[in-house]
Amino acid sequence: MAADIAVWPADDLVDIADPVTALVLGPDRRVRHLFVGGRHTVADGALLGLDVAAAHRELARRAARLHDA
């Protein structure tokens, strides 16, 4: 069995009593740490195990191919 856990920074939410309400209604924020299926996928806000620049290039290539079709 493995867990999915997300950790958000909350240092600026101290004036909101309910932490869930604070996350939903508070300022926009990125997840700090994320575990999916027990595997660490985001650390200190950075996606692990993916070359983002390569993913952007591949997306652009596929989008151009769709546009040209």
Secondary structure, 3 states (H helix, E strand, C coil): CCCCEEECCCCCCCCCCCHHHHHHHCCCCCCCEEEECCEEEEECCEECCCCHHHHHHHHHHHHHHHHHC
